[in-house]
Amino acid sequence: MSELLIGALSALLSTNPPAALTNLVAERTGIVLPAAATNNPVEQRLREIMAADDAAQDEVQKWLDEADKPADPLTAPSATAVKAKVSQRFDQVKALYEGFLKEHPDHARGFLAYGSFLNDIGEEEAAIGQWEKSRELDPKNPAAWNNLANSYAHIGPVEKSFPYYEEALKLNPKEPIYWHNYGTLTFLFRTDATNHFKTDEQGVFRKALDMYQEAIRLDPNNFKLLTDVAQTYYGVKPEPAESAEGRRAAELKLANTALGAWTNAITLAPDEDDRQGVLLHMVRWHIRVGQWDEAKSRLAAVTNELHRAMKSRLERNLNDRTNPKVPEK
């Protein structure tokens, strides 16, 4: 029942993380809708619709949670019935937005809000249409450019995301989400980034790190941001060197830089699950440069069942590296 339900409703519930493809949980932080501080009755009506939007999404989530773990499986509604109920509830919100925009066809924030609702319920292509209309009506609003860049990164064409993020940053260079999103795009879509920036892959990594560092400067206490920055170092190569000693020094320098980034992240871990997840990343770097004692010490501190599979894999890797098999004669 649970897997069937999730499969039937996934299109209705999908949300998209910044740049769409991070390996962290999906969240709405990349979708930006600035508030308008006004007592204008038109703005008040839009606020009411947005509140109804939030209420509908909360209600639907409650239905899905109940259907996923029904009190009585024998009398629980079918996945098809729940899907129809969800669609009907969301259609009510669509009608509110569409009625508002019919009355106010030049309201850029209305199109922006409607696009965010459509994006939240998985109708990303329809969201793009609303955001493009918002951008046309108010090209000075960076939120529309950012939101469109997020979606183009997800469903294509990816190359459109680069100038859209750049326009968002040109309009508001002090928004850390924009720097974070653009850094993630640059890191994940390296082939497109090399074409856009006219540089090689290592140059792309440096670009991504620069963007992340600017985001950190603006938002230094963002755990997700710091973990994204730390993960970027997996793609960075050590500085070239001619001697074995020089190569070793370059490898240690890179590892220490990466470990420093993970150290920064672990101090902001919101819970023990996240803290131990960071420890596993640190173990990978210790193994990479042959710091066996440090790797064993950090592995011993990982006790959460959630991380058992990864811990076992790293333990096997560490054992293979420290106890190489002797070929049979």
N, C-alpha and C positions, 0 to 999 in steps of 0.2 A: 504493500500500500504506500509506504513512504517514498520509495524510489519512483514508483509510477506517478505519484502526485507531483514530486519535484520535477520530473521530466515534462509532465503536462503543463506545468505553470512556469517553467523557467523563462520563457520569452516574456511573460508578463512582469516578472520580478527582477530581471537583470539590471544591475547598475554598473557603471563604468568608472574604473579608477583613472587617475590622471595618466594620460598617455596610454591608457587602456590595457597595457600588458605587463604591469609589474607583477611580481610573484607574491605580493602581499594581498590581504583581503580587500575585496571591492569596497569602495566607500564613496561618498558624495563630495569629498573635499575639493575635487577639481571643478565642480560645477558652481559657478559664482553668480549670485544674484544680489547686487547691492541694494540696500534699503533706501527708500526715498523718504526723507524727513519732511512731511508735509501733511496738512489737514485738508487738502483738496479732496472733495468727495469722490472723484474718479480714482484717486490713489487709495482712498479708504476702501472702495469697492474691490479694487485689485487685492488689497491685503486680506479682505474677507474671503475671496476666492482662493488665495494661497493658503489660508488657514483651513479651508474646506479640503484642499488638496492634501495637506498634511494629515488631516483627520482621516481621510479616505485611505491613505497609504498605511496608517497605523491600524485601521480597522481590518484591512485586507491582510496585513501581517498577522493579526490575531487569528483570523480565520485559517490561515495557512498553518500556523503553529498548532491550532486545535485539530486540523485535519491530519497533520503529520503524526500527532500522538493522540488519537481519539480516545475519549473516555470509554467508549464501547465500539470496538471495531466492527461489530455486526450491524450496527445502525448508522455508522459513519457515512457521510455522503460520498459519492463516487468522485474521482478526479475530474470527470467531465462536468459534473454538477458544480463543483467548487470553481472550476475555471469559468463557467458561465456566470456564476455569482460575482466573481472578481471582475469579469469584463463589464457586467452591468454596472457595478459600482464605479469603475473607472470611467465609463461612458457618461455618468452623471457629472463628473468633474470636467470632462472634455466639453460638455455642453455649456458649463459655466464659463470656461475660458473662451470658447468660440462665440458665445453670446456677447461677452465683454468686448472682444476684438471686432465683432461686427459693428458694435456701437462706437468703438474707438479704433478705427483702422490705422491710425498713425501713432499708436501708443507703443513705443519701442520696448518699454519694460514689460508690457503685457505679453508681447511675443517672446521675450526672453524668459518670462516665468512659465509660459505654456510649453516652451521648448524643454525647460528643465523637468517639468512634469512628464512629458512624453519620454524623455531620456530615462527618467527614474523607472518607468514601467516597461522599458525595453524597446520602445519604438524610436530607435535612434535616427533612422533616416527621416522620419517625420519631424523629429526634434531639429535636425539640421535645417529643414525648411523654415521653421519658426525663427531659429537663431539668425539665419541669413537675412530674413525680413527685418529682424531687430537691428542687425548690423547696418542694413541699408538705411533704415530710418534714423539711426543714431550711430554713425561711424566713430564717434569719439568715446563710446562706452567700451572699455577694454574687456568687460566680462563676456560680451558676445564673441569677440575674437578668440578669447581663451577657450570658451566652451566649444566653439567650432573646431579649433585646433585639436582639442581632445577627441572629438568624434572622428575627424579625418584621420587621426592617428590610429583609430580603432577599425574603421571600415574602409578607409582609403578615399581619395589618393593621399598617401602619407606625405608626399612632397608639398602638399598644400599646408600642412601643419606648421612647417618652419616659418614661412612669412606671417602666418596668423599669430603664432606665439610672439614673434618679433614685434608685430603691431601692438599686441596687448602690452608688452613690456615698454614699448615706446610711449604708450598712453599712461601707463602706471608702473614705473620701474621699482616702486617700493612694495609691490605685492609679492610676498615670498612664494605663494602658490604658483604664480606664473613662472618664476625662475625654476622651481622644483619640477613643474610639468615639462618645461623645455629641456631641462637637464635629463629627465627620464627619457623623453623622446630621442634626444641625441644619443644617449647611451644604448638604447634598445635598437634603434634603426640605424645601425652604423653605416650600411651601404648608402642609404639615402643621405645620411649626414656627411659622408665624405664627398658626395656630389654637391651638396649645398654649400659646404664650407670650403670646398676645393683644398682638402687636406687628406692625409692618410689616416689609418685607423687610430694610431696613437695620438694624432692630433685631435681626433674626435673625442677620445677619452679625456684629453686635457680640457677641451671645450666643455664637456659635460661636468667635469669636476669644478671648473670655474663657475658654471651656473649654479651648481649645488652649493658651493662655498658662499655665493652671494645670497642664496636662499637661507643658509644657516646664519649669516650675518643679520638678516632681517628677522629670522625666527629661530633663535638658538636653542629653544627647548622643545623642538618637534622630534619626537622619537622616530617616527616613520621616515622623516627627512634624513636624519642621521644614519639610519640603517640603509637607505638607498645610496647615500654617499659611500658608506663603507663597502657595499657590494660592488661599487664601480671598480674597486681596485683589483677584483678578480680578472678584469680585462686588461689591466695595465702591465706592460712588460718591464723588466728591470732595465736600467740604463746599460747600454752596450759597453763592454770592456774587453780588452785583449787578453789579459792574464786570468788564470783560474782564481787567483786571489781577488782580482778586481771584480770578476763575475759574482763571486761569493759575497763580496761587500755590497754589490748592487742588489742582490737578492735579499740580503738582510735589511738593507735600507727600505726596500719596497715593503717587506713583511712588517717592519716596525711602523711604517706609515699606516699600513692597513690595520694593524693591531691598535694603533692609536685612535683610528677612526671608530673601531668597534668598542674601544674603551670609552670614548665619548658617548656612544650610543647606549652602552649598558647602564650608565649612570641615570639615564632617563627612562629605562624600561618600566612600563606601567604595571607589570605584574611578574610573578615568578616564571610563568611560561615563556614570556618574552625574554626575560633575563637569561634563562638557560638556553634559549635559542641563540642568543648572541654568543654564549660560551662555546657553542658548537662551531660557529664561524671562526672563533679565535683558535680553536683546536685545529681547524683546517690549515690555518696559516702556520701554526707551530709545526705541524707535520710537514708542510711544504718546505720548510727550511731546516728540518732536522732537529727541532727543539723538543726532544722526546719527553723530558721530565715535565716541561711546561704543559705539553699536550696531555700527558697522563693526569696531571693535577687538575686541569680544567675538566677533563672527561669525568673524573671522579665526582665532581660537583654537579654533574647533570644527573638528576634522579627522577625527573618527571616522566611519567609513562608516555606522555605525548611525544617525547623525543626519543623513545626507545629504539626505533628502527634506524634513525640517523646515528645515534650513539653507537649501536652495534656495528654499523658500517665503518665508522671511523675507528672503532676498536680493532676491527679486522685489518684496516689499512695500516694502522699504527703497528700492529703485530707483524704484518708482512714486511714493513720497513725496518723494524728493529730485530726481527728474527728471520732473515732470508733463508729460504729453503736451499739445502745443499743438493745439487744434482746427483742422482743415483749413478753409480759407476756400472 
